[in-house]
Amino acid sequence: MPFHHRIKNTTYSFGSLAELLAKASPPRAGDKLAGLAARSAEENIAAKYALADVPLKSIVAAPLIAYETDDVTRLILDTHDAQAFAAIASLTVGEFREYLLAQETTPAHLSGLARAITPEIAAAVSKLMRNQDLVLAARKCRVVTAFRNTIGLPGTLSVRLQPNHPTDDPVGIMAAIADGLMYGAGDAVIGINPASDSVGGIERLLRLLDECITRYSIPTQACVLTHITTSLALLERQVPIDLVFQSIGGTEAVNRSFGVTMDLLREANEAARALRRGAAGQNVMYFETGQGSALSANAHHGIDQQTCEARAYAVARAFDPLLVNSVVGFIGPEYLYDGKEILRAALEDHFCGKLLGLPMGLDICYTNHAEADQDDMDTMLTVLAAAGVTFVMGVPGADDVMLNYQSTSFHDALYAREIFGLKRAPEFEGWLAEMGITDASGRLAPPRSDHPLIAAATQMPGAGS
């Protein structure tokens, strides 16, 4: 079905919904690289006008990838809440934007609609929004999940403590964990990207984290970000696994490139839940995504990178995750060229994920060959905190020495909490006070050189003598 819009004496035509969505996207390097982007600013505006007039029901009726050939499409359509959708089915994309921004539309309204909104609808409406619109609408979306603590409550901001080490050295890892905990970070998860993916090495890291959490009674969860097949092998051996991690994408082909199927995700979710390690809830999955992954795998089917990213959220939603993290600037400038493009993508990802009912966090980050710097990250952190982001990264010094990219630090999280008056997960907040790390107001207490966590790096089994 073609779409048209006339500006002055020029009529712009778009031959399919996929083309219309791509050309309505704000400019970004990945879409240009794929030959999908609008050829001019005027064509981009024409596409936005044409997209604004598309009825939501037409988007649901026109899958971007055929139902028969793509399991993500099947998942989207088979789980669509048609009954809830009836309340918005008659709206156009432009009218849906107005609905989302209206003062009368409450968090309860959006929570009730989450399963009625398809990724393509979320992507479409985001393309009509200014940055401030994405902040305002995302802030209305509240998603609460739980494992050993409760994440996503109003007025909170959680942090993934990321203690990566280039050789998986347990002393270095424990030093970073102790550092992060003393700065009040770690309530989202203590999550390690391993340098090696060997089963034995992953097991050693998992047992190290489990011993740390158990010894100090920390109300948080651990994760080693290994491939799901490794997690399944370890689950069969009853290795202590809190969260199962996997990178996912928005098409069957990109997930196949990751070595992932829906059946594998389902099996891992059920196996991890069967351990019943959670105290506050049983959300056991941790997913990571990022704009550009489908393009880099040549698995995008001619769909723009932001819409592909939104489709990944349908995969995540099917497994009720504790955490979903868009690693927004990590894939590189071939996909998001500079700070402006990274900021826009971060706001889109956060908004689309929250609208679809996901506990969205952001790795506010950039690679060293991108046209971005830490000032861009400061701006992004501030705007996302205003938008109600569920969690961000806590990396020692904001510089990941294993993955070689720049992210946000423990200090950055303190800044965001200070200016917006945000708390941590309540169970973790209570533990910090009990440990004397924070005072009654939740601010860091004066440091103590004799605090038991300071010696944690050398006292833990496997972390030195």
C-alpha positions in Angstrom: 0.0 0.0 0.0 1.6 3.3 -1.0 1.6 6.5 1.1 1.8 10.0 -0.2 2.3 13.6 1.0 2.6 16.8 -1.0 4.9 19.7 0.0 4.6 22.7 -2.3 4.9 21.4 -5.8 6.4 18.0 -4.9 4.5 14.8 -4.1 6.5 12.3 -2.0 5.5 8.7 -2.3 6.4 5.8 0.0 5.8 2.3 -1.4 5.4 0.5 1.9 4.9 0.9 5.6 8.5 -0.1 6.1 9.7 2.6 3.8 7.5 5.2 5.4 8.7 4.3 8.9 12.4 4.4 7.7 12.0 7.8 6.0 10.1 9.3 8.9 13.0 8.5 11.3 15.3 11.2 12.6 18.6 11.0 10.7 21.1 8.4 11.9 24.2 6.8 10.4 22.8 3.2 10.3 19.8 4.0 8.2 22.0 6.0 5.8 24.4 3.1 5.6 21.6 0.7 4.8 20.1 3.1 2.1 16.9 3.4 4.1 17.0 7.0 5.2 15.1 10.0 3.7 17.1 11.7 1.0 16.4 15.2 2.3 15.0 17.0 5.3 11.9 17.8 3.2 11.3 14.1 2.4 11.7 13.3 6.1 9.0 15.9 7.0 6.7 14.5 4.2 7.1 11.0 5.6 6.2 12.3 9.1 3.1 13.9 7.8 2.1 10.8 5.9 2.8 8.6 8.9 0.7 10.8 11.2 -2.4 9.9 9.1 -1.9 6.1 9.3 -4.5 4.4 11.4 -3.1 2.2 14.2 -5.3 -0.7 13.0 -3.6 -0.5 9.6 -0.2 -1.0 11.2 -1.4 -4.1 13.1 -2.9 -5.4 9.8 0.3 -5.0 7.8 3.2 -6.9 9.4 6.6 -5.7 8.2 7.9 -9.2 8.0 5.6 -12.0 6.9 4.0 -14.0 9.7 5.0 -17.3 8.0 8.7 -16.5 7.8 9.5 -14.7 11.1 8.9 -15.9 14.6 9.2 -12.4 16.1 6.3 -11.4 13.9 4.3 -14.4 15.0 5.0 -13.5 18.6 3.9 -9.9 18.1 0.6 -10.9 16.5 -0.2 -14.0 18.6 0.2 -12.1 21.9 -1.5 -8.9 20.8 -4.3 -7.9 23.2 -7.0 -7.2 20.7 -9.6 -6.4 23.5 -7.5 -3.6 25.0 -6.5 -2.4 21.5 -10.1 -1.7 20.7 -9.9 1.4 22.8 -7.3 3.0 20.5 -7.8 1.1 17.2 -9.6 4.0 15.5 -6.8 6.5 16.3 -4.2 7.5 13.7 -0.5 7.6 14.7 -0.7 11.4 15.1 -3.8 11.1 17.3 -2.1 8.5 19.4 0.7 10.9 20.0 -1.8 13.5 21.3 -3.4 10.8 23.5 0.0 9.9 25.1 0.9 13.5 25.8 -2.6 14.5 27.1 -2.7 15.4 30.8 -5.7 13.2 31.2 -3.8 10.1 30.1 -2.4 8.5 33.3 0.1 5.8 34.1 -2.8 3.4 34.8 -4.1 4.0 31.3 -0.8 3.3 29.7 -0.2 0.2 31.9 -3.6 -1.2 30.7 -2.6 -0.6 27.1 0.9 -2.1 27.1 0.0 -5.4 25.6 -2.3 -3.8 23.0 0.6 -1.7 21.6 2.8 -3.5 19.0 6.4 -2.5 18.6 5.6 -1.0 15.2 3.0 1.3 16.7 5.5 2.3 19.4 8.2 3.0 16.8 5.8 4.9 14.6 4.6 7.3 17.2 8.1 7.9 18.5 9.1 9.2 15.1 6.6 12.0 15.4 7.8 13.0 18.8 10.3 15.7 19.9 12.8 14.8 22.5 10.7 16.4 25.2 7.7 14.4 24.1 9.6 11.2 24.6 10.6 12.3 28.1 7.1 13.2 29.1 5.4 10.1 27.7 8.0 7.7 29.1 7.8 9.2 32.5 4.1 8.2 32.6 5.0 4.5 32.0 5.7 2.7 35.3 7.0 -0.9 35.2 7.8 -2.7 38.5 9.8 -6.0 38.6 11.3 -8.0 41.5 13.8 -10.7 42.4 15.7 -10.0 45.7 14.6 -6.4 45.6 11.9 -4.3 43.9 13.0 -2.3 40.9 11.1 0.4 39.0 9.0 1.9 41.8 8.1 5.6 41.4 10.9 7.9 42.6 13.7 5.4 42.3 16.7 4.9 40.1 18.7 1.7 40.2 22.2 0.9 39.1 23.9 -2.1 37.6 27.2 -2.5 39.2 29.5 -3.5 36.4 32.9 -4.9 37.8 34.4 -6.1 34.6 38.1 -7.2 34.5 40.2 -7.9 31.4 41.4 -11.2 32.7 38.4 -12.1 35.0 40.8 -11.7 38.0 38.7 -12.2 41.1 40.7 -9.7 43.2 40.1 -7.0 40.6 36.4 -7.9 40.3 35.9 -7.9 44.1 37.7 -4.5 44.4 35.3 -3.0 41.9 32.3 -4.6 43.6 33.4 -3.2 47.0 34.0 0.2 45.4 30.6 0.2 43.9 28.8 -0.9 47.0 30.5 1.8 49.1 29.1 4.3 46.6 25.6 2.8 47.0 25.5 1.2 43.6 24.3 -2.3 42.7 20.6 -2.5 43.4 19.7 -3.4 39.8 22.2 -6.2 39.5 25.9 -7.0 40.0 26.6 -8.0 36.5 29.9 -9.1 35.0 30.8 -9.2 31.3 33.2 -12.1 31.3 36.5 -12.0 29.4 36.2 -15.7 28.8 33.1 -17.7 28.0 34.4 -21.1 29.2 31.9 -23.0 31.4 34.4 -23.4 34.2 35.3 -19.7 34.2 31.7 -18.7 34.2 31.0 -21.0 37.1 33.8 -19.6 39.1 32.5 -16.0 38.6 28.9 -17.1 39.5 30.1 -18.7 42.7 32.2 -15.7 43.6 29.2 -13.4 43.2 26.9 -15.8 45.1 29.4 -16.0 48.0 29.6 -12.2 48.2 25.9 -11.6 48.2 25.3 -14.4 50.7 28.2 -13.4 53.1 27.0 -9.8 53.3 23.2 -10.5 52.9 23.0 -8.1 50.1 19.4 -7.7 48.7 20.4 -7.7 45.1 20.9 -10.2 42.3 24.0 -11.4 40.4 24.5 -12.1 36.7 27.4 -13.2 34.5 26.6 -12.1 31.0 27.3 -15.4 29.2 25.5 -17.0 26.3 22.2 -18.6 27.2 23.4 -22.1 26.3 26.2 -21.7 28.8 23.7 -20.7 31.4 21.5 -23.7 30.6 24.5 -26.0 31.0 25.2 -24.5 34.4 21.6 -24.6 35.5 21.5 -28.3 34.8 24.4 -28.6 37.3 22.5 -26.5 39.9 25.1 -23.7 39.8 23.8 -20.7 41.7 22.3 -18.5 38.9 20.0 -15.6 39.8 19.5 -14.0 36.3 19.8 -15.5 32.9 21.3 -13.1 30.4 21.0 -12.9 26.6 21.4 -10.4 23.8 18.3 -10.3 21.6 17.1 -8.6 18.4 13.9 -7.8 16.5 13.9 -10.4 13.8 14.2 -14.2 13.8 17.3 -13.8 11.6 19.2 -11.6 14.0 18.4 -13.8 16.9 19.6 -16.8 14.9 22.9 -14.9 14.4 23.1 -14.6 18.2 22.5 -18.4 18.5 19.1 -17.9 20.1 15.6 -19.3 19.6 12.4 -18.7 21.4 12.5 -22.3 22.7 15.9 -21.6 24.2 14.7 -18.5 25.9 11.6 -20.3 27.2 13.7 -23.2 28.5 16.1 -21.0 30.4 13.4 -18.8 31.9 11.6 -21.9 33.3 14.8 -23.5 34.5 16.0 -20.3 36.4 12.5 -19.8 37.9 12.6 -23.4 39.1 15.5 -22.6 41.4 13.3 -20.1 43.2 16.2 -18.0 44.4 14.2 -14.7 44.4 13.0 -13.3 47.7 10.8 -10.5 46.4 9.8 -11.9 43.0 10.7 -14.4 40.3 11.6 -12.1 37.3 14.7 -14.0 36.2 15.7 -12.8 32.8 18.1 -10.0 31.8 18.1 -8.9 28.2 20.3 -6.5 26.3 19.6 -4.8 23.0 20.9 -2.0 20.8 20.0 -0.1 17.6 22.0 -1.4 14.7 22.3 -5.1 15.7 20.0 -6.2 12.9 21.8 -4.2 10.3 25.2 -5.4 11.5 23.9 -9.0 11.1 22.4 -8.2 7.7 19.1 -9.3 9.2 16.9 -6.2 9.1 14.7 -7.1 6.1 14.8 -3.4 4.9 13.4 -2.1 8.2 15.0 0.9 9.9 17.1 0.3 12.9 14.9 1.9 15.5 11.8 -0.1 14.4 14.0 -3.3 14.5 15.0 -2.3 18.0 11.4 -1.9 19.1 10.6 -5.3 17.8 13.3 -6.8 20.1 11.2 -5.5 23.0 8.4 -7.8 22.0 10.8 -10.7 22.4 11.8 -9.4 25.9 8.3 -8.8 27.0 7.3 -12.4 26.3 9.6 -13.6 29.2 8.7 -11.1 31.9 12.3 -9.9 32.5 13.7 -8.2 35.6 15.8 -5.9 33.5 16.1 -4.8 29.8 19.1 -2.7 28.8 19.6 -0.8 25.6 23.4 -0.6 25.2 22.7 2.5 23.2 26.1 3.8 22.0 28.1 0.6 22.1 27.7 -0.7 18.5 29.6 2.3 17.1 29.4 5.4 15.0 28.5 3.4 11.9 25.0 3.2 13.4 24.8 6.2 15.8 27.4 8.7 14.6 27.6 11.3 17.4 26.2 12.5 20.7 23.1 13.9 19.1 22.2 10.6 17.4 23.0 8.6 20.6 20.8 10.9 22.7 17.9 10.6 20.3 18.2 6.8 20.1 18.4 6.5 23.9 15.1 8.5 24.3 13.4 6.4 21.6 14.5 3.1 23.1 13.5 4.1 26.6 10.1 5.4 25.5 9.3 2.4 23.3 10.4 -0.1 25.9 8.4 1.5 28.7 5.3 1.9 26.5 5.5 -1.8 25.7 5.6 -2.6 29.5 9.3 -3.3 30.0 11.7 -2.3 32.9 14.0 -0.3 30.6 17.5 0.7 31.6 20.1 2.4 29.4 23.8 1.9 29.2 24.6 5.6 28.5 27.7 5.0 26.6 29.9 5.6 23.5 32.9 4.0 21.9 36.2 5.9 21.6 35.8 6.4 17.8 32.4 8.0 18.0 31.9 11.8 17.8 30.8 11.9 21.5 32.3 12.7 24.9 31.5 12.5 28.5 29.6 15.9 28.4 27.2 14.1 26.0 26.8 11.3 28.5 26.1 13.8 31.3 23.3 15.4 29.3 21.9 12.0 28.4 21.9 10.8 32.0 20.1 14.0 33.1 17.4 13.7 30.5 16.9 10.0 31.0 16.6 10.5 34.8 13.9 13.1 34.1 12.2 10.5 31.9 12.1 7.9 34.7 14.7 5.5 33.5 14.7 2.3 35.5 18.4 1.8 35.8 21.8 2.9 34.4 25.3 1.5 34.6 27.8 2.0 37.3 31.4 1.4 36.0 34.5 2.4 38.0 35.5 5.8 36.6 33.0 5.4 33.8 35.8 3.6 31.8 35.2 -0.1 31.2 38.7 -1.6 31.1 37.6 -4.9 29.6 35.1 -3.8 27.0 37.1 -0.6 26.2 34.1 1.8 26.0 32.9 4.8 28.1 29.8 4.6 30.2 28.6 6.1 33.5 30.2 5.9 36.9 29.1 5.3 40.5 29.5 9.1 41.0 27.2 9.8 38.0 24.4 7.9 39.7 24.8 9.9 42.9 24.5 13.1 40.8 21.3 11.9 39.2 19.8 10.9 42.5 20.8 14.2 44.1 19.2 16.5 41.5 16.0 14.5 41.1 15.6 13.3 44.7 15.6 9.6 43.6 16.0 6.6 45.9 17.4 3.1 45.3 15.3 -0.1 45.5 13.8 0.0 49.0 15.3 -3.3 50.2 18.8 -2.2 49.0 18.3 1.2 50.5 17.6 -0.4 53.9 20.7 -2.6 53.6 23.0 0.3 52.9 21.8 2.1 56.0 22.3 -1.0 58.1 25.8 -1.4 56.8 26.6 2.3 57.6 27.2 3.1 54.0 24.4 5.7 53.9 22.8 7.9 56.5 19.1 8.2 57.4 18.5 10.5 54.3 20.0 8.0 51.9 23.2 10.0 51.3 26.6 8.5 51.6 27.9 8.5 55.1 31.5 9.5 55.8 33.9 6.8 54.6 35.4 4.3 57.1 38.7 2.7 56.3 37.8 -0.3 58.6 34.5 -1.0 56.9 34.1 -4.8 56.2 33.5 -4.3 52.5 36.9 -2.6 52.1 38.6 -5.9 52.9 36.1 -7.9 50.7 38.5 -8.2 47.8 41.0 -10.2 49.7 38.8 -12.1 52.1 36.5 -13.7 49.6 37.2 -17.4 48.6 39.0 -17.4 45.3 39.9 -13.7 45.6 43.3 -13.9 47.1 44.7 -14.6 50.5 
